[in-house]
Amino acid sequence: MAIIVNLDVMLARRKMRAKALAEHVGITEQNISLLRSGKVKGVRFETLEKICQALDCQPGDILEYQADAPG
């Protein structure tokens, strides 16, 4: 089971830089970078809400579930 983070895709679609998103959300650029790379174990709903507000998107636009291959 894997959760894929498509934050890079949404940033590109909205023509927004990670630095601007970090400032809007109120977290560090490093935390945005970790989130973009999928190296986080969790994200607060409050943070996810602020990201969605900044990017004018839904949580499902950023997070995607991908099942493991059978076998």
N, C-alpha and C positions, 0 to 999 in steps of 0.2 A: 504494500500500500504506500502510495506517495502523494503528497500534496505539492503541486507545482505552483510556484509564485510567478505570476505574469506581470509583475509591477513594471518591468522594463517596457513591455508592450504598451501598457497604459500611459506611461510617461511619454513614449514616442508619439502615440496617438494624440495626446493633449499638448504636445510640443512643450513639455515642462522639464526642467532640469531637476535632478535629485536634490540639489542644494535648495531650490525654491520650495520643493515639497517638504523637505526637512524643516525649513523655517515656518511654513504654514502649519505643519502638524505639531511642531514644538519638540522634535527629537533631533538627535545629532545626525549628521551626514553619514557617519559610520554605521549607525543603526539602520538607516535607509539602505546602505550598501549591504549589510548583513541580510536584511529582509529581501532585497533584490536577488541575492545569490541563493536564497533558500536555506541559509545556515542558522536560522532561528528555530527554537523549539516551540515558540508560541508568540502570539501577538494579542495585546489587549483589545477588547472590543472598542474601547474609547479611541485607541490609536487607529484601528481599522476604519472607524466611523469618520475620523478626521481626514484620513487618506481618501476615502470615498467622496467626501465633500470637496476636497481640493481637486480631485480628478473628475468629478461629476460622473461617477460610475457606481456600480453595485459590487458588493464583496465577491460575487461570482465572476466578475470581470478580472479580478486580481488573483483569486485562489481557485485552483482546479484540482479535482481528485482524479488520480489515475491508478486504476487497479493493477496489481501485479499480474504478470503473465501466468496462466495456469501451468502447473507442473513444477 
